């Protein structure tokens, strides 16, 4: 295996307060394919993270399953019957957001008829995630772990046609309220299935929804601490960094875990100016470590070997 490693070190603008120690692993796009690919979950467990963060497409509903709630439940049972995955989920706490393939059909949006049933199934699968489904009728959630704030967003329930919305004004207002309530937090992770900083207007990137993308950025820019977006979906990994509304933002995209790899096109490579380093075009998972004065991002191969390191001072 080709070994690639580089160090990115950038100062993070923030408050004098420091985040407490926290380590979590994350990834997205976990289609059940072959036994060899499943070994990645053994490597994740070996890192002993505080929790594993599923970033969407955590299973893949096949044609017909998304129209039948019983078959949707069976899909999850079949997916989690994989011994390496079952053991990892038993021994490590889980947090999750969803995306189109574990919501419904490919590229599904708010027009999906079984979205409410799908949400109930998903929330029953990831019981440790603090969803507020009854209150909001979607799968947004928040969690404060010491001085670190974590926000999980629902980028499917309110999604409209391209150019309209992904999150919806209600969810955006909620983000503002949560950030205001946790004004003292020096660091917030905001997770959603769609990339935020990538400027390439294709696939699930929020660049295809420019008005809402800007609105999300504006609201996050009012938060005094560092904002880090956690995203998936793209079937390759990358780190993005951009200064918008006078504030530096960071994005960590982690994809895929077990699904097929798709490298960015040459057009995307020339359009996306926020990427740092090179895209990671292989199956992987990512470990995020927050210490008193540093944010460390480390991408690992399916064999648990370091591929990319990125370090930011807090």
N, C-alpha and C positions, 0 to 999 in steps of 0.2 A: 504493500500500500504506500502510495506517495504521501510523505509526511510534510505538511506545510504548517509553519507556525510563524506568527508575527505578533508583535506587541504594539498596541495602540495606547498611548497615554495622553490624556487630555484633562485639563483642570475643569472641574464641574463648578459652575456658579451655584452658590447655595447659602444656607444660613450657617451660623457658627455651631449649631447643634449637630451632633453626629448620630447616624443610625446605629442601632444595636446590631449584633451579629445575627445573620440569617443566611441560610443556604437552601436553595431549592433547585430542582432540576425541571426541565420543561421540554416540550416538543409538540409537534402536530403531524397530522396526516399518517394515521396508523392503520392502513388497510391490511386485513388479514390475507397474507399471500403465501409465504413459505416458512418452514420451520427455522431455517437459518436466520431469516430476518428477525424472528422473535427473540433471538439471543440478546438484542439490544436492551431488553427490559431487565435482564440479569445484570448487565453492566450499569444500568441506572441504579438498581438496588445496591450495587457494590459501592456507589459513591455516598451512600447513607445521607441523602438530603433530608431536610426537615419536612418537605412535602414534594410531590410531583405535580406539575402544573400542565394540564392538557389544554392546548391552544386551538382546539377545533379539528374537525374531521377525525374524531377519535375512534370512530368506526365508519364504515361506508355502507349505507343502505343501498341495496341493489334494486334494479327495476322491478316494481311491484311491491316491494317491502314497504316503501314509504306510503302506500295506500292501504296498509293493513296493520293495525296496531299490534296484533298478536305476532305477526312476522317481524315487526320492529323490535319487540322484546326478545324474540328468539335470536335476532341478529346480535344483540348485545350479549346474550348468554353464550352464543357461539364464539364471539370475539374474545370474551374474557375467560373462556375455557382453556386458552393457551397457557400451559404450565408456567413459563417464565413471566408472563404478564400477570397471571393469577397470584403468583408468589409476590411479585413486586407490589401489587395493589393490597395484598394482605399485610405486608410489612412496612409500607410507607403510606403516610397520609396523602389524600388526593384533593386537588382543586381543579376546576374545569370551566371552560367556556365552550360554546359550540360554534360550528360553521355549517356550510350548506350540506355536507354529506352526512352529518349526524343530526341534522335538522330535518331534512327531507330530500328532494331531488337535487341534482346538480344545479348550482346557481339559483336555488330556491329563494323566494322573498316572501313578503307578507301575504301574497295571494295563495300561498300553500294552504290547502283546506284543513290539514291535520296538524297545524302548527301548535295548537293548544294541547292536543294529546301528546305530540312529540315532546313538548316542554315538560309535561308531567313524567313521561318516561325517562327523559334525560336527568331530571332532578332526582328521580328515584335511584338512578344508577350512581350518581355522584352525590351521595347523601351528606358527605362531609363539607361540601361547598355551601356557604351560607346564602343560598338563593332566597329571594323574597317574591316568589312566584305569585302567591295569593294577593300580595299588595300591588304589584306592578304588572302582572300578567305577562311577564317576560323573565329572562334569566340573567338580569343584571345582579351584581352583588358587590359587597365591600367587606374588607377585613383589615383591622389594625393589628399589627404584630409588633408590639413595642413602639418604636419610633418610625416604623415603616408602614405605609399605607398601601394596600393592594385593592385595585378596582377591576372587576370583571364586567365587560360590556357585552350586550346582546346585539350582534350586527346582522340578525336575520329577521326577527319578529316584526320590526318596523321598516324593513328595507323596501324601497319602492324602485321604479324604473331608473336606469342609469341617468345621472344628472339631478336626481331628486334628493333622496335621503337614505342613509344607512342606519343611523341610530334614532333619529326623530328628535323633535324639539323637547319632548318630555324627558327623554333620557339625557339629553344635553343639559337641561336645567338641573337634573338630578346630579350629574357630574359636578356642576358648579357648587351645588349645595354640599356635597360630600367633601370637596376640596376646601371649601370655606370652613366646614366643621373640623377639619383636620389641618388647619392652617399652620400648626406647629410642627408638622411632620417634615423632616428634611428631605425625604425621598418618597416618591409615589410611583408604583408600577401600575400602568393602565393596559389591560389586555383586551384585544379584540382580534377577530379573524382577518380583517383587512389591513394591509399596510397603510401607514399614515404619512410618513415622510417621503417615501418613494414618489418621484414626480412622473413616472411613466404611466400614461393614461390607458391602462389595459388591465385585464384580469380583475382581481378583486381589490385593487388599489383604490384608496379613497380619492386619489387624484381624478377619478372619473366622476366624483361628486364634489366639485371644487368649493361650492358655497358652504356645505356642511363641514368639509375638511377644514376650511379657514375658521369656521365658527368653533369647532373643537379646539383648534390651536389657540385661538384667542382666549377661550375660557381657561385652558390649561396654563397659558402664559401669565395669568393672574395669580397662580399659585407660587409662593415664594421659593419653595424647595425644588429639587431636581425632578423632572418628569421623564420617565423611561417607558416607552411603549413596548409591549411584548406582543408579537404577532406571529402568524404562521401562514398556512395555505399555499405558499408559493412553490413548494417542492425544491427549494434550494434555500440555504441560509445566508444571512448577511447582516451587517451592522450598518445602521444609518445614523447620520448626525447632521443637524441643520439648526441654524439660528433663524427663528421666526418670531415676529412681534417682540423683538429685542431679547428673546430668551433662547438659550440653547436646549435643544431636545435631542434625545437619544432613542433609537429604536433597535430592538434585537429581534430579528426574524429567525425562527427555528423550524425547519421543515425540509425533508420528511423524516419520520421515524422509521417506518417500514414500507411506505408507498414508493412509487417510481420517482426518480429524480428527473427534473426538467431544468436545464440551465437557462439563464436569461438569454434572450435574443440579442443580436448585435445592435438592434435598434434600441432596446431597453438599456443596454450598456452605455450607449452614447447619450441617452436621455436622462438617466438617473444620476444626478450629480451629488446626491447626498450619501451614497454608499462609501464606506471606508474599507480600504483593502479590496479583496476580491470575493465574489460570491462563492459559497461553499457548495459544490455540486456533488454531494454524496450523502448517503443516509447518515443521520447524526442525532444527537441530543445535546442539550445545552445545560450548563450549571451556572447559576447566578449566585454569587457570594457577596454579601454586604457585611463589611467589618466597620469598625469605628470611624475609619477615615478613608475607606476605599470601596469601590464597586468593581468586582472582578467578574468577567464574562469568559467562560471557557466552553468551547465546542469540542465534543468528543465523538470519535468514530463508533461504529457498531461494536468494535472490539474494546472500547473504553480507552482508547489512546487520544491524547490531546492533538487537536488539529489546529485550532486557532485560540489565542489568548487576547483579551482586550482588558485594559485596566484604566479606570478613571479615579482620580483623586476626589474625595468628598470634602 
